[in-house]
Amino acid sequence: FIPVYYINYDFGDPYSYIRQVLLSFHNSLRVFILDGEFDTIRDAAEGLCVPLHTMYTLYCAILYVVAPVLTLSTVLSFFKNFNSEIRYRFCGNKKIYIFSELNDGSLALAKSIRKKPLGNKAVIVFTDVYEKNEETNHELALEAYNIDAICLKKDVTHLNISSKKGNVEIFLIGENESENVSQASLLTERFNKENKKQNIKIFVFASGKESGYIIDSLNYDSLLRRAA
């Protein structure tokens, strides 16, 4: 819209460009919410040569279709994440299993939990989950949905866990071992201060000796378990 308003709308004062930019921005927003009128583009492109007229109007026509689709997908993604946040926030006294990452290992463990007695009543949460176009990630997200798991974009260290009434088991099972250890350190320090109910257990998946030494040096008492 900037070339449209720059060429066709001159307000005749030194600050004309400010209104041109603002009006361009305003019309762009209208396109994103399916309220844009193509007449503005059509009228502005009338004086252009045929190749440029064709190219510019075709380009704008594509944007008029793509922009609302992008808006819709963003809105749907927002409500999907909002629904997951609500489910996690109001899980009551149910037992909660939180996984630091959605991968093959965490999904296999989550499925085995579902098969346990009363496992179908537990709340399973995968954190740090971002939708990607890769086929593998799509399949993992679909399998997580099939076992009625909650997928959150937040990192496990950013979740409100101490306020949970039911028992919580956290599995730091990411592919980056050093990150697992770092998360264990942060969570342990926080829960030692905040968690008075002692209803939280942390399991760290680490195989290196250095990681084991770091974990063993933490002041965790009965909070932390190291899984090789």
CYANA upper distance limits for C-alpha pairs under 8 A (distance plus 0.5 A):
  1 PHE  CA      5 TYR  CA      6.75
  1 PHE  CA     24 SER  CA      5.40
  1 PHE  CA     25 PHE  CA      8.22
  1 PHE  CA     27 ASN  CA      7.77
  1 PHE  CA     28 SER  CA      7.73
  1 PHE  CA     41 ILE  CA      8.39
  2 ILE  CA      6 TYR  CA      6.37
  2 ILE  CA     20 GLN  CA      7.36
  2 ILE  CA     21 VAL  CA      6.85
  2 ILE  CA     24 SER  CA      5.95
  3 PRO  CA      7 ILE  CA      6.48
  4 VAL  CA      8 ASN  CA      6.51
  4 VAL  CA      9 TYR  CA      8.29
  4 VAL  CA     41 ILE  CA      7.69
  4 VAL  CA     44 ALA  CA      6.37
  5 TYR  CA      9 TYR  CA      5.46
  5 TYR  CA     10 ASP  CA      8.22
  5 TYR  CA     20 GLN  CA      5.94
  5 TYR  CA     21 VAL  CA      8.33
  5 TYR  CA     23 LEU  CA      8.12
  5 TYR  CA     24 SER  CA      7.31
  6 TYR  CA     10 ASP  CA      7.34
  6 TYR  CA     17 TYR  CA      7.84
  6 TYR  CA     20 GLN  CA      6.70
  8 ASN  CA     44 ALA  CA      7.54
  9 TYR  CA     20 GLN  CA      7.62
 10 ASP  CA     16 SER  CA      6.78
 11 PHE  CA     16 SER  CA      5.79
 12 GLY  CA     16 SER  CA      7.00
 15 TYR  CA     19 ARG  CA      7.85
 16 SER  CA     20 GLN  CA      6.91
 17 TYR  CA     21 VAL  CA      6.64
 18 ILE  CA     22 LEU  CA      6.73
 19 ARG  CA     23 LEU  CA      6.40
 20 GLN  CA     24 SER  CA      6.58
 21 VAL  CA     25 PHE  CA      6.68
 22 LEU  CA     26 HIS  CA      6.60
 23 LEU  CA     27 ASN  CA      6.69
 24 SER  CA     28 SER  CA      6.69
 25 PHE  CA     29 LEU  CA      6.86
 26 HIS  CA     30 ARG  CA      6.99
 27 ASN  CA     31 VAL  CA      6.92
 27 ASN  CA     36 GLY  CA      7.15
 28 SER  CA     32 PHE  CA      7.06
 28 SER  CA     36 GLY  CA      8.22
 29 LEU  CA     33 ILE  CA      7.04
 30 ARG  CA     34 LEU  CA      6.83
 30 ARG  CA     35 ASP  CA      5.34
 30 ARG  CA     36 GLY  CA      5.32
 31 VAL  CA     35 ASP  CA      6.05
 31 VAL  CA     36 GLY  CA      4.75
 31 VAL  CA     37 GLU  CA      8.26
 31 VAL  CA     64 TYR  CA      6.46
 31 VAL  CA     67 ALA  CA      7.04
 31 VAL  CA     68 PRO  CA      7.33
 32 PHE  CA     36 GLY  CA      8.24
 32 PHE  CA     64 TYR  CA      8.19
 32 PHE  CA     67 ALA  CA      5.36
 32 PHE  CA     68 PRO  CA      5.17
 32 PHE  CA     70 LEU  CA      8.30
 32 PHE  CA     71 THR  CA      6.65
 33 ILE  CA     67 ALA  CA      8.45
 33 ILE  CA     68 PRO  CA      6.27
 33 ILE  CA     71 THR  CA      7.53
 34 LEU  CA     64 TYR  CA      8.36
 34 LEU  CA     68 PRO  CA      6.18
 36 GLY  CA     64 TYR  CA      7.97
 38 PHE  CA     42 ARG  CA      6.71
 38 PHE  CA     61 ALA  CA      8.34
 39 ASP  CA     43 ASP  CA      6.44
 40 THR  CA     44 ALA  CA      6.69
 41 ILE  CA     45 ALA  CA      6.60
 41 ILE  CA     57 THR  CA      7.45
 41 ILE  CA     60 CYS  CA      8.09
 42 ARG  CA     46 GLU  CA      6.89
 42 ARG  CA     57 THR  CA      7.56
 45 ALA  CA     53 HIS  CA      6.28
 45 ALA  CA     56 TYR  CA      8.14
 45 ALA  CA     57 THR  CA      7.78
 46 GLU  CA     53 HIS  CA      7.72
 48 LEU  CA     52 LEU  CA      6.69
 48 LEU  CA     53 HIS  CA      5.76
 49 CYS  CA     53 HIS  CA      6.30
 50 VAL  CA     54 THR  CA      6.50
 51 PRO  CA     55 MET  CA      6.60
 52 LEU  CA     56 TYR  CA      6.40
 53 HIS  CA     57 THR  CA      6.52
 54 THR  CA     58 LEU  CA      6.46
 55 MET  CA     59 TYR  CA      6.57
 56 TYR  CA     60 CYS  CA      6.69
 57 THR  CA     61 ALA  CA      6.49
 58 LEU  CA     62 ILE  CA      6.77
 59 TYR  CA     63 LEU  CA      6.95
 60 CYS  CA     64 TYR  CA      6.67
 61 ALA  CA     65 VAL  CA      7.15
 62 ILE  CA     66 VAL  CA      6.60
 63 LEU  CA     67 ALA  CA      6.13
 64 TYR  CA     68 PRO  CA      7.68
 65 VAL  CA     69 VAL  CA      7.32
 66 VAL  CA     70 LEU  CA      6.79
 67 ALA  CA     71 THR  CA      6.83
 68 PRO  CA     72 LEU  CA      6.64
 69 VAL  CA     73 SER  CA      6.72
 70 LEU  CA     74 THR  CA      6.68
 71 THR  CA     75 VAL  CA      6.70
 72 LEU  CA     76 LEU  CA      6.63
 73 SER  CA     77 SER  CA      6.55
 74 THR  CA     78 PHE  CA      6.65
 75 VAL  CA     79 PHE  CA      6.84
 76 LEU  CA     80 LYS  CA      6.56
 77 SER  CA     81 ASN  CA      6.69
 78 PHE  CA     82 PHE  CA      6.51
 79 PHE  CA     83 ASN  CA      6.47
 80 LYS  CA     84 SER  CA      6.93
 81 ASN  CA     85 GLU  CA      6.74
 81 ASN  CA    151 CYS  CA      8.38
 81 ASN  CA    152 LEU  CA      7.27
 81 ASN  CA    153 LYS  CA      8.21
 82 PHE  CA     86 ILE  CA      6.77
 83 ASN  CA     87 ARG  CA      6.74
 84 SER  CA     88 TYR  CA      6.71
 84 SER  CA    150 ILE  CA      6.23
 84 SER  CA    151 CYS  CA      6.98
 84 SER  CA    152 LEU  CA      7.04
 85 GLU  CA     89 ARG  CA      6.54
 85 GLU  CA    152 LEU  CA      7.66
 86 ILE  CA     90 PHE  CA      6.65
 87 ARG  CA     91 CYS  CA      6.69
 87 ARG  CA    150 ILE  CA      7.94
 88 TYR  CA    125 VAL  CA      8.32
 88 TYR  CA    150 ILE  CA      7.70
 91 CYS  CA    123 VAL  CA      7.77
 92 GLY  CA    164 LYS  CA      8.04
 92 GLY  CA    165 LYS  CA      7.17
 92 GLY  CA    166 GLY  CA      7.54
 93 ASN  CA    164 LYS  CA      8.00
 93 ASN  CA    165 LYS  CA      5.73
 93 ASN  CA    166 GLY  CA      4.71
 93 ASN  CA    167 ASN  CA      8.25
 94 LYS  CA    121 LYS  CA      7.75
 94 LYS  CA    122 ALA  CA      6.36
 94 LYS  CA    123 VAL  CA      7.14
 94 LYS  CA    165 LYS  CA      8.40
 94 LYS  CA    166 GLY  CA      5.77
 94 LYS  CA    167 ASN  CA      7.84
 95 LYS  CA    121 LYS  CA      8.47
 95 LYS  CA    122 ALA  CA      5.63
 95 LYS  CA    123 VAL  CA      6.67
 95 LYS  CA    166 GLY  CA      5.70
 95 LYS  CA    167 ASN  CA      5.48
 95 LYS  CA    168 VAL  CA      6.45
 96 ILE  CA    122 ALA  CA      6.42
 96 ILE  CA    123 VAL  CA      5.18
 96 ILE  CA    124 ILE  CA      6.46
 96 ILE  CA    125 VAL  CA      7.92
 96 ILE  CA    166 GLY  CA      7.57
 96 ILE  CA    167 ASN  CA      6.85
 96 ILE  CA    168 VAL  CA      5.27
 96 ILE  CA    169 GLU  CA      6.83
 97 TYR  CA    122 ALA  CA      7.92
 97 TYR  CA    123 VAL  CA      6.66
 97 TYR  CA    124 ILE  CA      5.40
 97 TYR  CA    125 VAL  CA      6.61
 97 TYR  CA    168 VAL  CA      6.45
 97 TYR  CA    169 GLU  CA      5.46
 97 TYR  CA    170 ILE  CA      6.45
 97 TYR  CA    171 PHE  CA      8.06
 98 ILE  CA    124 ILE  CA      6.59
 98 ILE  CA    125 VAL  CA      5.20
 98 ILE  CA    126 PHE  CA      6.51
 98 ILE  CA    127 THR  CA      7.88
 98 ILE  CA    156 VAL  CA      8.35
 98 ILE  CA    168 VAL  CA      7.95
 98 ILE  CA    169 GLU  CA      6.75
 98 ILE  CA    170 ILE  CA      5.22
 98 ILE  CA    171 PHE  CA      6.60
 99 PHE  CA    106 SER  CA      7.03
 99 PHE  CA    124 ILE  CA      8.41
 99 PHE  CA    125 VAL  CA      6.60
 99 PHE  CA    126 PHE  CA      5.38
 99 PHE  CA    127 THR  CA      6.68
 99 PHE  CA    156 VAL  CA      8.15
 99 PHE  CA    170 ILE  CA      6.51
 99 PHE  CA    171 PHE  CA      5.36
 99 PHE  CA    172 LEU  CA      6.69
 99 PHE  CA    173 ILE  CA      7.22
100 SER  CA    126 PHE  CA      6.78
100 SER  CA    127 THR  CA      5.70
100 SER  CA    128 ASP  CA      7.19
100 SER  CA    155 ASP  CA      7.56
100 SER  CA    156 VAL  CA      5.96
100 SER  CA    170 ILE  CA      8.10
100 SER  CA    171 PHE  CA      6.77
100 SER  CA    172 LEU  CA      5.57
100 SER  CA    173 ILE  CA      6.51
100 SER  CA    174 GLY  CA      6.66
101 GLU  CA    106 SER  CA      7.45
101 GLU  CA    126 PHE  CA      6.40
101 GLU  CA    127 THR  CA      5.98
101 GLU  CA    128 ASP  CA      6.27
101 GLU  CA    129 VAL  CA      7.31
101 GLU  CA    172 LEU  CA      8.12
101 GLU  CA    173 ILE  CA      6.99
101 GLU  CA    174 GLY  CA      5.81
102 LEU  CA    106 SER  CA      6.47
102 LEU  CA    107 LEU  CA      7.01
102 LEU  CA    126 PHE  CA      6.31
102 LEU  CA    127 THR  CA      7.57
102 LEU  CA    128 ASP  CA      8.03
102 LEU  CA    129 VAL  CA      6.94
102 LEU  CA    140 LEU  CA      7.66
102 LEU  CA    141 ALA  CA      8.32
102 LEU  CA    174 GLY  CA      8.38
103 ASN  CA    107 LEU  CA      6.52
103 ASN  CA    140 LEU  CA      7.42
103 ASN  CA    174 GLY  CA      8.09
104 ASP  CA    108 ALA  CA      6.60
104 ASP  CA    140 LEU  CA      8.00
105 GLY  CA    109 LEU  CA      6.79
105 GLY  CA    173 ILE  CA      7.98
106 SER  CA    110 ALA  CA      6.58
106 SER  CA    173 ILE  CA      6.97
107 LEU  CA    111 LYS  CA      6.65
107 LEU  CA    140 LEU  CA      8.10
107 LEU  CA    143 GLU  CA      8.41
107 LEU  CA    144 ALA  CA      7.51
108 ALA  CA    112 SER  CA      6.87
109 LEU  CA    113 ILE  CA      6.83
110 ALA  CA    114 ARG  CA      6.89
110 ALA  CA    124 ILE  CA      7.57
111 LYS  CA    115 LYS  CA      7.11
111 LYS  CA    147 ILE  CA      7.62
112 SER  CA    116 LYS  CA      7.18
113 ILE  CA    119 GLY  CA      6.04
114 ARG  CA    118 LEU  CA      8.33
114 ARG  CA    119 GLY  CA      4.82
114 ARG  CA    120 ASN  CA      5.65
114 ARG  CA    122 ALA  CA      8.18
114 ARG  CA    147 ILE  CA      8.02
115 LYS  CA    119 GLY  CA      6.41
115 LYS  CA    120 ASN  CA      7.66
116 LYS  CA    120 ASN  CA      8.22
118 LEU  CA    122 ALA  CA      7.42
123 VAL  CA    149 ALA  CA      7.50
123 VAL  CA    150 ILE  CA      8.22
124 ILE  CA    148 ASP  CA      8.13
124 ILE  CA    149 ALA  CA      5.43
124 ILE  CA    150 ILE  CA      6.65
125 VAL  CA    149 ALA  CA      6.18
125 VAL  CA    150 ILE  CA      5.16
125 VAL  CA    151 CYS  CA      6.44
125 VAL  CA    152 LEU  CA      7.87
126 PHE  CA    149 ALA  CA      7.64
126 PHE  CA    150 ILE  CA      6.62
126 PHE  CA    151 CYS  CA      5.37
126 PHE  CA    152 LEU  CA      6.69
127 THR  CA    151 CYS  CA      6.50
127 THR  CA    152 LEU  CA      5.30
127 THR  CA    153 LYS  CA      6.34
127 THR  CA    154 LYS  CA      6.30
127 THR  CA    155 ASP  CA      6.17
127 THR  CA    156 VAL  CA      6.24
128 ASP  CA    151 CYS  CA      8.46
128 ASP  CA    152 LEU  CA      6.65
128 ASP  CA    153 LYS  CA      5.09
128 ASP  CA    154 LYS  CA      5.68
128 ASP  CA    155 ASP  CA      5.33
128 ASP  CA    156 VAL  CA      7.55
129 VAL  CA    151 CYS  CA      6.60
129 VAL  CA    152 LEU  CA      6.24
129 VAL  CA    153 LYS  CA      5.34
129 VAL  CA    154 LYS  CA      8.08
130 TYR  CA    153 LYS  CA      6.45
131 GLU  CA    137 ASN  CA      7.61
131 GLU  CA    138 HIS  CA      7.65
131 GLU  CA    141 ALA  CA      8.35
132 LYS  CA    137 ASN  CA      6.80
132 LYS  CA    138 HIS  CA      7.42
133 ASN  CA    137 ASN  CA      7.87
133 ASN  CA    138 HIS  CA      7.46
134 GLU  CA    138 HIS  CA      6.91
135 GLU  CA    139 GLU  CA      6.71
136 THR  CA    140 LEU  CA      6.78
137 ASN  CA    141 ALA  CA      6.64
138 HIS  CA    142 LEU  CA      6.64
139 GLU  CA    143 GLU  CA      6.68
140 LEU  CA    144 ALA  CA      6.65
141 ALA  CA    145 TYR  CA      6.72
142 LEU  CA    146 ASN  CA      6.76
143 GLU  CA    147 ILE  CA      7.09
144 ALA  CA    148 ASP  CA      7.01
144 ALA  CA    149 ALA  CA      5.86
144 ALA  CA    150 ILE  CA      8.21
144 ALA  CA    151 CYS  CA      8.26
145 TYR  CA    149 ALA  CA      6.12
145 TYR  CA    150 ILE  CA      8.05
154 LYS  CA    158 HIS  CA      6.73
154 LYS  CA    159 LEU  CA      7.39
155 ASP  CA    159 LEU  CA      7.49
156 VAL  CA    183 GLN  CA      8.36
157 THR  CA    183 GLN  CA      7.01
157 THR  CA    186 LEU  CA      7.65
157 THR  CA    187 LEU  CA      6.89
160 ASN  CA    164 LYS  CA      8.41
161 ILE  CA    168 VAL  CA      8.48
162 SER  CA    191 PHE  CA      7.47
162 SER  CA    194 GLU  CA      6.95
162 SER  CA    195 ASN  CA      5.94
162 SER  CA    200 ILE  CA      8.50
164 LYS  CA    168 VAL  CA      8.17
165 LYS  CA    199 ASN  CA      8.44
166 GLY  CA    199 ASN  CA      7.50
167 ASN  CA    199 ASN  CA      5.29
167 ASN  CA    200 ILE  CA      6.53
168 VAL  CA    199 ASN  CA      6.62
168 VAL  CA    200 ILE  CA      5.24
168 VAL  CA    201 LYS  CA      6.83
169 GLU  CA    200 ILE  CA      6.34
169 GLU  CA    201 LYS  CA      5.33
169 GLU  CA    202 ILE  CA      6.38
169 GLU  CA    203 PHE  CA      7.98
170 ILE  CA    200 ILE  CA      8.08
170 ILE  CA    201 LYS  CA      6.66
170 ILE  CA    202 ILE  CA      5.21
170 ILE  CA    203 PHE  CA      6.52
171 PHE  CA    202 ILE  CA      6.61
171 PHE  CA    203 PHE  CA      5.37
171 PHE  CA    204 VAL  CA      6.62
171 PHE  CA    205 PHE  CA      8.01
172 LEU  CA    180 ASN  CA      5.80
172 LEU  CA    183 GLN  CA      7.90
172 LEU  CA    184 ALA  CA      7.80
172 LEU  CA    202 ILE  CA      7.94
172 LEU  CA    203 PHE  CA      6.61
172 LEU  CA    204 VAL  CA      5.38
172 LEU  CA    205 PHE  CA      6.55
173 ILE  CA    177 GLU  CA      8.48
173 ILE  CA    180 ASN  CA      7.08
173 ILE  CA    204 VAL  CA      7.05
173 ILE  CA    205 PHE  CA      5.75
174 GLY  CA    179 GLU  CA      7.89
174 GLY  CA    180 ASN  CA      6.72
174 GLY  CA    205 PHE  CA      8.33
176 ASN  CA    180 ASN  CA      7.06
177 GLU  CA    181 VAL  CA      6.98
177 GLU  CA    205 PHE  CA      7.79
177 GLU  CA    206 ALA  CA      6.29
177 GLU  CA    207 SER  CA      8.50
177 GLU  CA    211 SER  CA      8.30
178 SER  CA    182 SER  CA      6.67
178 SER  CA    211 SER  CA      7.68
179 GLU  CA    183 GLN  CA      6.54
180 ASN  CA    184 ALA  CA      6.67
180 ASN  CA    204 VAL  CA      6.95
180 ASN  CA    205 PHE  CA      7.50
180 ASN  CA    206 ALA  CA      7.91
181 VAL  CA    185 SER  CA      6.78
181 VAL  CA    204 VAL  CA      7.51
181 VAL  CA    206 ALA  CA      8.06
181 VAL  CA    211 SER  CA      7.05
181 VAL  CA    214 ILE  CA      8.04
181 VAL  CA    215 ILE  CA      7.29
182 SER  CA    186 LEU  CA      6.87
183 GLN  CA    187 LEU  CA      6.52
184 ALA  CA    188 THR  CA      6.36
184 ALA  CA    202 ILE  CA      7.94
184 ALA  CA    204 VAL  CA      7.41
184 ALA  CA    215 ILE  CA      8.17
185 SER  CA    189 GLU  CA      6.70
185 SER  CA    215 ILE  CA      8.08
185 SER  CA    218 LEU  CA      7.45
186 LEU  CA    190 ARG  CA      6.80
187 LEU  CA    191 PHE  CA      6.50
188 THR  CA    192 ASN  CA      6.52
188 THR  CA    218 LEU  CA      8.25
188 THR  CA    219 ASN  CA      8.11
188 THR  CA    220 TYR  CA      6.70
188 THR  CA    223 LEU  CA      7.99
188 THR  CA    224 LEU  CA      8.11
189 GLU  CA    193 LYS  CA      7.25
189 GLU  CA    219 ASN  CA      8.40
190 ARG  CA    194 GLU  CA      6.55
190 ARG  CA    195 ASN  CA      8.39
191 PHE  CA    195 ASN  CA      5.27
192 ASN  CA    196 LYS  CA      8.49
192 ASN  CA    220 TYR  CA      7.90
195 ASN  CA    199 ASN  CA      8.27
195 ASN  CA    200 ILE  CA      8.33
198 GLN  CA    223 LEU  CA      8.24
200 ILE  CA    223 LEU  CA      7.23
201 LYS  CA    222 SER  CA      8.46
201 LYS  CA    223 LEU  CA      5.64
201 LYS  CA    224 LEU  CA      6.47
201 LYS  CA    225 ARG  CA      7.86
202 ILE  CA    223 LEU  CA      6.74
202 ILE  CA    224 LEU  CA      5.29
202 ILE  CA    225 ARG  CA      6.41
203 PHE  CA    224 LEU  CA      6.62
203 PHE  CA    225 ARG  CA      5.28
203 PHE  CA    226 ARG  CA      5.98
203 PHE  CA    227 ALA  CA      6.63
204 VAL  CA    224 LEU  CA      8.21
204 VAL  CA    225 ARG  CA      7.00
204 VAL  CA    226 ARG  CA      5.41
204 VAL  CA    227 ALA  CA      6.09
204 VAL  CA    228 ALA  CA      8.43
205 PHE  CA    226 ARG  CA      6.95
205 PHE  CA    227 ALA  CA      5.44
205 PHE  CA    228 ALA  CA      6.10
206 ALA  CA    211 SER  CA      6.86
206 ALA  CA    212 GLY  CA      7.55
206 ALA  CA    226 ARG  CA      7.77
206 ALA  CA    227 ALA  CA      7.11
206 ALA  CA    228 ALA  CA      5.92
207 SER  CA    211 SER  CA      7.64
207 SER  CA    212 GLY  CA      7.78
207 SER  CA    228 ALA  CA      5.68
208 GLY  CA    212 GLY  CA      6.89
209 LYS  CA    213 TYR  CA      6.77
210 GLU  CA    214 ILE  CA      6.85
211 SER  CA    215 ILE  CA      6.68
212 GLY  CA    216 ASP  CA      6.52
212 GLY  CA    226 ARG  CA      8.31
213 TYR  CA    217 SER  CA      6.67
214 ILE  CA    218 LEU  CA      7.22
215 ILE  CA    226 ARG  CA      8.10
220 TYR  CA    224 LEU  CA      6.22
